[in-house]
Amino acid sequence: MSSEDLYSAPDFESFWSIYERLHADPRTRALHAVATTSAMVLLTWGVVRRNVAPILLAPLVDHAIAQASHRLIEHNRTTPWRSPGWHLRAELRLWRRTIARSCPARPREEHRQGELRERRRDSGTQSWKPIASVGSVPPARAQ
């Protein structure tokens, strides 16, 4: 898989599929998350302080960290300026997924079921029944 395949993709989903393979190593994903977060911080800082320097520095920092991860870990290279819109979209998707994997959130119902199991264990009884989730629809009655 080469970056040339990436830039010949006919649509974004094809582009994303190749992009994801070029970022297969978790260390590359982590460094990309650091790069994207750094760029976001610099952009925010520049806007809040009304200073153009951090805004101009943001994409350079992002690119430097991301390219270092490609060269040192994946041993490949990307050229984001060849398709900047898709590249930015893919980078933000990769960032969201990397952050989500490092901080998985338990769904509300699963969390409640976990609390119930702990209550049962602490009380030594099995009399607790699962709490129906808010807004759940009761089962239909047989006619």
N, C-alpha and C positions, 0 to 999 in steps of 0.2 A: 504494500500500500504506500503510495507516494503522495506528496502534496499536489502533484500534477493532476492526479485523479480527483482530488478535492475540488480544484478549480474548473474541472470539466463537468461537474455535476449539473444536471438539467433543472433541478428544483431544490428547495431548501432541505426537504427531508432526506434526499440523497446526499446532499452536502453534509448534513448532520451525521448521517450514518458513517461517512468516511472520517469526518472530524472527530467523532467519538473514538474510532479505532486509532487515530493518530495520537489520542490522549488516553491510551489504555492503561498506562501505569498509574496507580493511585498517587505516587509521588508527583507525577506531572500534573495530575488534577489538583493536588494540594497546592503546588506552587502557582498554578493558574488562579486558584481561588485567592491566594495571597496577592497576586498581581492585580486581579480585578478589584479586590477590596482596597488595595493601595490607591488605585486609580479613582475609585469612588470617594475615598477620603480626601484625596488631593482636589478633586473637582468640587466637592462640598466646601472644603476649606477655602478654595479660591472664590467661590460664589459668596460665601458668608463674609469673607474679608474684603470682597470686591478687589481681588488681586488677580491679575491675569497670569502671573508666573506659575502658580500651582496648576491652573487649568491647562496651560501649555505643557507642563511637565507630566501630567497624568498619563497621556497615551505613551509617552516615552518610557516611563517607569514600568507601565503595564507590559509593553513590548519587550523591554530588556529582561524582566523576570521570566516572562513566558518563553521567550526564545532561549534563554539559558536552560530552562527545564527541557526544552526539545533537544538541544544539543548535548546536554549532559546525561539525560535519562533515556529519552526515546531514540536518540541518534537520528532525528529527522529535522525537518525545517519547514516552517510555513511562511507564507507571504501574505499577510492579512490585507494589504492594500490592493490586492488583485480582486477581492470581493469584500469590501469593507462592511457593507450592510449585513450580509449573511454571516460574516466572521463575528461581528459584534453580537448579533442575535445568538449564534452558537456559543460564544464565550459567556454570555449572560445565562444561557440555559445550563451550560456546564457548571458555572458558579453556583446557581440555585441547587442543582442536583448534588454537587459536592458538599455544600453547606448542609443540605437536608440529610445527607448520609452521615455526616459527622455529628449531627444533633437530631437524631430521630425523635419525632413526637409520637406519643402514644395516642391513638384515637380516644375520644372521650369515653365511649362505652367500654373499651378495653380497660381503661383506667378505673372505671367504676367497678368492673368485674374483679379487678385486682384488689380493690379495697374490700369487696365482699369476701373474697377468699381469705384475706388477712383477718377480717372480723371473725369468720368461721373458725380459723385456726386459733385465734386468741381466746375465743369463748368455749372452744371444745365442743361445739354443737353444730349440727348440720341444718338447723331450723331456718337459717337465712335463705331467702329466695332472691334471685336476681331482680334488681330494680329495672322496671321498664324505662327505656330511654324517653326523654322528653319529646313529645310530638310523635311518639310511635303509635301506630294504628293497631288496635286490638285485633286478634284473629277473627275471621268471619265465622259466624255461628252456622252450624248445619241446620238446614231448613227441614 
